[in-house]
């Protein structure tokens, strides 16, 4: 924990430089996030629709006019965006395209990082920077810059909050600002079209004004200003009502001197936002338009809109997870390692907060009334937001989104920074804080450049392809390889396979790409080409790209089976698969590898060893009439480099071959190259002894490589070599 040594000092000038640098880097990251494909933000298309309705009709939209829309929202954010859209220009045809063209393959394995169908909508090359070929793309990206501006203002309001909380601790102020500035979800939310941007800003400004009220005291001017901000927040989202809890506590702290100012605040709020809620009540029958929400979001409502605490609590882990870094329509996560790093950060912050609480309880800290009241106001703000999110999580299916926690982004950042500061050695706390901020900036940068932007792009083909292929699909494309010739998975596993393509020419209509297993639907993936990141209509001759398919193996898949894999292109307009030719120009089936469904590991000790890859437990012999059944419990010791053949020879006492069985284990359904270490593969073969008249025969068993004919060296478990690399069995 932090010691009582003299802390490091930073001058006000240097602090301002640090604040400017942190804010500038944060804004650049916001701009980077804004470069993502249009309408992929949370309900972004619906927010844009609201703005264009205001622009084109000069009237408020029908709150029940769009299924799954945002027309029920208060209008302030959208009104502020109308001038920008009127200047840049709307594109009715472009907007209509997105209202009709959704990606039918979106959201597959959405909890897995990658680029497999993260798009909600189908995008074309015309939308790419500098947006000269798409008016709708240009309009959306211009409006997104407004969100970036709101995000920057939110950081400045946050810094004001941190100055109120720690007027003599610039290091903690910078740490809190750094956490807010490089919170990946905040950066992303500030880069898209959503009224959440304005709400987060106004809630931050409101908290700043409340803290100043605590320090300076009430005044009529401050009351009017707070009323304007609170009214604007309620005219942005009804959820801003959570600010009533901290505001009410501030009034109660000094009720005798503040009640008149409270009345003024309420009056100003009523003037600014009251008309909206009264209008809704009079015209539509409910001040919050919940009837319109029920009509347009019917499938989103849980249990008829009745709150369920058990449902809410079960869904809180998703709230926590998505609060940090989950982009797009929640389809774009980051690596688990980044989430674990953020978990560690939060645990450290909690530990630091508990340390502060313990010191308070032991009387080692005797705060003045102002810091206590500040803690109460910040804590009540967080409590109000948390209760609101819990209510939403137990009422609507979409209510467990972590982004809703960001309305208190500055308060969360302040509490986390206070906890982390307890761990900073006072002699180097400035350097430690700046190192922590730099680490947070790196996490934000990795989130942007390592996960968000690549999620919406095709990936490059490596210089060396692990499994080269050459299949030509009609005259439009070639499959030039994959990253592996074999997928191995247990039932219920999720695996990936990357295909490498080269375009010959663009197509007239968007093609579909598929990756299927033969003889079973264990693997059955279909997608627009490029995993919806590169339509075939946008291909350029010679262009290459990689597609990393995510494959979720069914939990009921039969274990210890292998299925061939094929890849192809499909024309949905005439429902035909494109013809495929090999390198020699002859028609072929485009086999690209196989998928092996492994069985569970078993604790079985082998009696015999073949090389260092396969073992054999005690075999059994059983004869019924002329049929001899030999059961061989093979034990996979490690991955086999080849598909070995099993030989089972019936030999006379002098060693003559009387009968035999040669072939892959289990009739070829599960070759040795597919086995997972630890598996036990039961392989029973039957040999007809009807033509064998010799008595005293014995059975020899072993493995060999089909291509070379060389047997695997055989030995007992204690290392003794076996003659002829054969395990001999007798009745």
Buried (B, 14 or more C-beta within 10 A) or exposed (E): EBEEEEBBEBEEEEBEEBBEEBBEBBBEBBBBBBBBBBBBBBBBBBBBBBBBBBBEEEEBBBBBBBEEBBBBBBBBBBBBBBEBBBEBEBBEEBBEBBEEEEBEBBBBBBBBBBBBBBBBBBBBBBBBEEBEEBBBBBBBBBBBBBBBBBBBBBBBBBBBBBBBBBEEBBBBBBBBBBBBBBBBBBBBBBBBBBBBBBBBBBBBBBBBBBBBBBEEEBEEEBBBBBBBBBBBBBBBBBBBBBBEBBBEBBBEBBEEEBEEBBEBBBBBBBEBBBEBBEEBEEEBEBBBBBBBBBBBBEEBBBEEEEBBEEBBEEBBEBBBBBBBBBBBBBBBBBBEEBBEBBEEBBEBBEBBBEBBEEBBEEEEEEEEEEEEBBBBBBBBBBBBBBEBBBBBBBBBBBBBBBBBBBBBBBBBBBBBBBBBBBBBBBBEBBEBBBEBBBBBBEBBBBBBEBBBBBBBBBBEBEEEBEBEBEBBBBEBBBBBBBBBBBBBBBBEBEBBBBBBBBBBEBBEEBBBBBBBBBEBEBBEBBBBBBBBBBBBBBBEEEBBBBBBBBBBBBEEBEEBBBBBBBBBBBBEEEEEBBEBBBEEEEEBEBBBBBBBBBBEEEEBEBBBBBBEBBBBBEBEEEEEEEEBEBBBBBBBBEBBEBBBBBBBBBBBEEEEEBBBBEEBBBEEBBBBBBBBEBBBBEBBBEBEBEEBEEEEBBBBBBBBBEEEEEBBBBBEEEEEEBEEBBBBBEE
